[in-house]
Structure formats: structure tokens, C-alpha cells
Amino acid sequence: MDPYYSLPDVSNSDLSWLKQQLYPRDMPDPTNAYKFGSLIDAMITEPQRVNYFNRTLDDIQYTVDEFKLAEDMKRAFWRDDFCKLIAEKADGQKVMREYKAFNFEGFSFSLNTRCKWDLWREDWNWGGDIKSTTAETQKQFEEAARYFDYDRQRAWYMMIANSDRDVLIGISKKNLKIFRINITRDSSFFKDGFNKYNELAYRHYLMFGEWKREH
């Protein structure tokens, strides 16, 4: 298991867990999507973890069809001029841990926070995330990004990094198109994400204090 997940700081995934406890809703089982997304991420950002002969990521086995689709999506990513530009000199899977101050409706508190970037450009002081998606159009991708709270994820990462820009990159499983959501602190995508994480961070603090719940 990646040691990142045993860190005691509060992550966006912890906020997702808390949201599901507070406001349950039916969601697709994320297991297979996460497994496939991890393969795409690794092919682009940590290729040394991928065994192309055995079709494995670390000790996780993939089918012929899964692996071929991931390879096709990886090639689509590298064919895109912007994707190539940001990824060529990026730090892949960059971990950040920061003690951050929050204010929710006049109540001040702090949390130990963490995030892990798919792509981080130190020279730009911003980065982004890669998502595999079933969307076939830009509009569908943007709708999915809000439904799955990717706006909250990106705002959380920007807060931890003190970055003013960010990008969410989608690679379609259906037609291999590349989608991109460019994010600034003035954008509705960031503002909506900020409101989402700020409330959940407040509730997390009230329930568990400055560290994640298992600490």
C-alpha cells in the first residue's frame, strides 16, 4: 500500500468519506474506476511501476482489453500539445503536507492537510490532475466533474499549494478525446469547490479535530 494513504493529515478523500456519512447518496462502485485510473496515471506519471509485458501495475493484474485501452489513452494524452507541455517537466505524484487555517461562517480553525498531485510544475507554481472519463464531449466532462466533486478536489489542492491556477484533464475511454478545464481562483469551478470543501473541513474539525479521523 502506498504510504501516502497512512499519513495522518486530512485529505480530499477524507472529506469525500465524511460527505457520504453526512449526506448519503447512491454512487457507482468506484473500485474498478479507481483501478483503471491508477493505471492511466502511472503510465503517464510513474511509468517505472508499469510492467508492459505482464500487463501489471505493481502487483495488480489487468486484462488485455483494459491494458490496451490504457495504452491508447496514454498515447492520446501525449499527442495533445498542452498535455505534453505540462507533463514533460512535471513532478509526478508530488505530495504536499501543510498546516492550513480555515474560516467557516466566522468560525476559525486549522487542519493538517495533504494532497498528491498527478502533475505539479514547480516552475509554474501550479499543476493539475488526470481523469479517465466516459464523457464524450467537453460539456459532459464538465458536468461529470461537478457531479463527482472534482471542483472540490481541485480547490483543495490549490489551497494547499497556494496556487492561483490549476487544470483538470480528462481522457475519454469512449473516443480518446482530451478535455480540459482551466481553473483560476475567480472561476465558478474554484468558488464552488471552495464552498464544498470549506463546509466539510469545518464539520471534520468539529468531529475529529486537526487530524484525520483514524489518527
Helices and strands as residue ranges (DSSP letters): G 3-6, H 12-22, H 31-45, G 47-49, E 50-51, E 56-57, E 60-61, H 64-79, H 81-88, E 91-104, E 107-121, E 126-133, H 138-147, H 150-161, E 165-172, E 178-184, H 188-208
